[in-house]
Amino acid sequence: MSARGLRNTVKDYEAGILVPPRNIDTLAEAIIKMITDRELRERLSANAISQSKNFDWDRTSHRMLTNLRSAVNSKSEKIPFGT
């Protein structure tokens, strides 16, 4: 399904199959394709597992802290001290 957040995370036919919301026919076609195409199913599954490793808590929190530090450092350079 093509939920808002998934469109930015899952690339169509790389780690999943995206379908438009409320489109039952396209969803049914995607499900049938996954059931009947073993090679596609295995490739998408392997890619999804590999991609999911980018979203573990340690990596996510490290990236967030790095971005926050960068933002704070950038702002502190532009704001005169003591204001």
N, C-alpha and C positions, 0 to 999 in steps of 0.2 A: 504494500500500500504506500502511496506517496504522501505520507504525513509531512507537515512542514519541516520538522527537524531532520527527518530522514533524507529529504532531497539534498541536504547539505552534507550528509554523512555517507549515504549509500549511493554509489554510482551504478546506474542502471546496467544490468547484465555483467557487473563486475563482482559485486558482493550481495546482489539481490536483484529482484525484478520490481521496478516501481510501476504502479498503476494509478491512474487518476482516482481521487476520492469518489465514492458512490458509483463507480463504473463496474457493475457486477459482471458484465460480459468480459471485460478485459481482465478482471480479477480471476474469473473462471478459467480463461485461456492461460493465464500465468500459472495457476495451480496445476492445470493439466500438463503444461509444458514441463513443470518441475517434476511431476510424477512420471512422465513418460521419457524424459531425456536425462538418462543417468549421468552422462558426461557433463552436461550443463549443471545439474544438481551438485555433483561432486566439486566442480570448479568454483561455483558460487559459494558453497559451504567452506571450502579451503580458504578462499579469499576473505570471507566474512570472519572466520576465526583469526586469520592473520591481521586483518584490519582492527579487530576488537582489541588487540593488544595495545593499540595506541590510546585506549580509553581507560586504562587502569588508574586507580586512585593516585599512586605515586607519580606517574607521568603528568596527570592532569593537574595535581596540586603544585608540582614543580613548575610547570608552564605558567600557571596562574600567578605564583609568587614572583617568577621572573618578570612577567608582564607588569605586575603591580610595582615592583622595584623600579623598573624602567620608567613607568609613568611618574612615580614619585620623584625620581632623580631628574627627569625632564622638567617637571613642574618647579622643583626647587631651584633649578638653574635660572628659570625665568622670573621667579618672584624674589624681589629684594629681601634680604634677611631682615627680620624684625618687623615686617608688616603683617 
